[in-house]
Amino acid sequence: MSNNILTIKEYFDNSTFIIPHYQRGYKWSAKEKDEEKSSVYFFCESIKNAYLNNKNVDYFIEAVTVVQEKKAAPIVLVDGQQRTTTLYLIFIVLEEFDFLKDVILDYKIRKDSDEYLKNLLASEGKIEVDTTVQDIYYFNEAVKTIEEVLNEVLN
């Protein structure tokens, strides 16, 4: 077993991420019963604060558990689907489309979600939202939260 520490760029570089069938839907942006803010809010807020206050300091987002058969093979997300998807959405909000052009989040287990993410990237973040599909509803809520939190950095 190896413990590899990667930068976000290294993690996303030319990667295909497979969301396996056993992963739950994307609901990370949902607020818990007693919480005023969502997990996406706190995740983005901590990234924003790290950027604004410590531009030269490493920032760790917790461990992600993946399986990759060999170098350049698709990465199966065993644990870290919510964080990986949220980082992907952050890059879309930041309009880092060139950075994401070779990154694939393979949600084929949920075809509507897979198609939405592909279209979101292809349309550079401007897409109609089908709020009847759980993942798509929460992807959209996450994008709104990311925009809200990163507004200070973006403007």
N, C-alpha and C positions, 0 to 999 in steps of 0.2 A: 504494500500500500504506500502510495506516495502522497505527500502534502505539497501540492503546487500552488504557489501564489502567483496569480496572473493579474496584469492590468486589465481594465475593461476592454481596451483595444485588443490585447492578446486574446482575451476570452471570446470576443466577437469576431475576430479576424477570420474572414472566409469560412464561417461556420454555419452548419445546418444543425438546428436544435430540434430534436424530436420530442414532442409532448406525448408520452405514452398513455395508453388507454386508462391506466389506473389513476392518473392525475385528476384531481377534482377540477371543476370549472374555475375560471378566473373570477374570484370574488374578493380579491385582496383590497379593493377600494371600498368595500362595504364597512360601514361603521358598526362597531360592536354595540350592544344594547346600552351600556353605560358610558360610551365614549362620545365625545363631541366631534372628534376628528377620526379619519380613517387611517389604516396602515400605510396607504400610499402617501397620505399627507405627511406622516411622521418620517417615512423613508425619504421623501423629497426634501423635506425641511432639514433633515440631518445632512443630506448631500449639499444642499444650498449653503447651510451654515459652515460646513467644512470648506467649501469653495471660497466663501467670502472672508473667512477668518484665518484659514490655514492653507493658502494656495500652494505651499511647498511641502506639505505634510501628506504622508500616505493616509488614505482613508479606506477602511475595510468594511465590506457590506455583509459580512458573515459568510459562512461556508456554503458552497453549492456542491451537491453530490451528483456526479455525472458518470456515465459509462461511455467510453469511446474505444471501440475495438482496435483501431490503429490510427495513426496520425492522418489527418485530413478526412477521416470517416465522420459520419454524422454523430452528434453528441446527444445521447439520451439523457433527458433531465429527470433524474430520480428524485431529487429535492432541489428546489430553486426555481421552479416554473414561474411563480408569482414575481420574484425579484428579477428574473431574466426578462420576462414580458414587460414589467414596469420599466426596466432600463431601456428596452427597445422603444417603448412609448415615449420615454423622456427624450431619446434621440430624435424621434419624429417631431415632438414639440420644439426641440432645439433646431429643427430643420437640417439635421445632419444626414440628409438623404444619400449623399455619396458614401458616407461611412457605413450606411446600412445596405448598400446595393448588393453586397455579396452575403448578407446575413439572411438566413431563412429560419423563421419560427414555424415549424411544421406541426400545425394543429389539425392534421388530417383526420384525427379521431373525431373532431367536431368540425365538419366541413364549413358551416357558416362562419365560425370563428377564423378558420384558416383563410377563407376567401376575404373576409373583412380586413385582416391584417395585411394581406397582400395588396388589396385595393387601397388601403390607407397609405401604404408606402408609395404605391404607384401614383396616387393622386396627390402626393406630398401633403398629407394630413387633412385634406378636404374631401369628406365623404358623407353620404347620407347614412343615418344611423337607424338600424332596425332594433328598436328597444324591446322587441318581443323575444329576442335571443339573449339568454342570461349573460354569456361571455361578452357579447357585443355591448350590451347595456353597461357592464362594468368596465370594459375597455374605454368606453366613452366617458364614464364618470371619472376614471383614472386620468384621462387626458385633460379634463376640466380641472381636476385637482392639481395636476402637474403644472398647468398654465398658471393657476392661481399662486402656487407656491414659488415658482421660478420667475414670476413677474418682475421681482426686484432685480434679478440677474439679467433678464431679457431686455429690460428697458434702461 
